[in-house]
Amino acid sequence: MKKPIVALVGRPNVGKSTLFNRLSGGRSAIVADRPGVTRDRLYRDVEWDGRTFTLVDTGGLFLEDEQFHEHVEEQVSIAIEDADVIVFVVDAQAGVTVEDKQVAQLLLKSKKKIILAANKVDNFESQDVYDLYQLGLGDPLPISSLHGLNIDELLDQIISLLPEMETQEEETGIRVAVVGRPNVGKSSLINALLKEKRVIVSDVPGTTRDAIDTKFSIEDRAYTLVDTAGIRRRSRVERGVEYYGVRRALRAIDRTDVVLLVLNAEEGIVEQDKKIAGYIEESGKGVIIILNKWDLVADIKNRRHYFENLVREQLSFLSYAPIHYISALTGEGLGKIMPLVDAVHVEQNKMISTGNLNSWLSETLFLNPPPSGKGGLKVFYVTQVAVRPPVFVFFVNNTKLVHFSYKRYLENQLREAYGFEGTPVRLKFKARRRRDQ
């Protein structure tokens, strides 16, 4: 059974994101002192008094920025439709506004359980919240999300309104992060995969600022899909909303299993693509290179051969990553993405027995032995010690004698024998003398 959903709604700049962070016990949502920062739905699980629910932060209704006005209203409407309980957040200091009344009308029509949270109350004795009764939503609950005042009472009210159902830990399944530069089609890809408007799609780079998790399943296989803010060059990232969005994107890579690195086929590979790819490799995550907007480069002669060579040349350190060509707009290639994710996840978790590995090592050393003679490298045996990524420890006589070229030879032979497509492998060397020496 799904966890109950609690949605925070209200006009811009009433403190929804601050309240979201307070309730979820961390700084999950981006907070800035201006309206319109939160545009997409943001989900986090909250536990209180033995009950667990999913808290949803939403973009403010009635944004002055007409470019996103309709998109945000649509997202909030979806959140309201999904919610079991709605917390309507208003600014107690500002009093009732025309926009508050419009939101209240929208909520009353929903017939959902509603808590009216009067935020930004610094002094419960002096603050007048009686003006809020005109909204027709019952007794307002005075709170201060910034200072944590009356938050326990708010949580108690939320719990009291949750539907009676058993709470159980949901299976997150394979965690898949969708990353890349701004405007390469990440949100369009996620919407196409999920077949619903889960995140806002816009031609404006940087529309998605928060990392957004979506749990779904295909034929009983569970996944958690993470959409992230577009990652720009550091010199072009302002210290502010976009800066923290980039940090969340990098953290999304850190906490995922498989990364879909989305590239724009129209633009080819630029320096920032290389930096993002490098971060993925350093993090030890599984990776699939997604070339999006494939339909827009149809006029390039031998285009698969051309882009295969381009990717392998520019991202040579990801030579193990499968390349997949798609068009999020037309749907071309979308059906093969999740099977690829499954395959890479299997490779990430592959464990080779020590006996099998040492049979392979004997043959590998025979085919191309390390430099011999006095003071030469001797490789005694190998064992696998970890997965995600697979880590192999080679015991040698002297780690200083392991040349980079021979290490690369061992990795290439290891991949040829066992695969590991889509996942980095780590080769470590440890000095150890044989007992009979």
Disulfide bonds with the S-S distance in Angstrom:
none
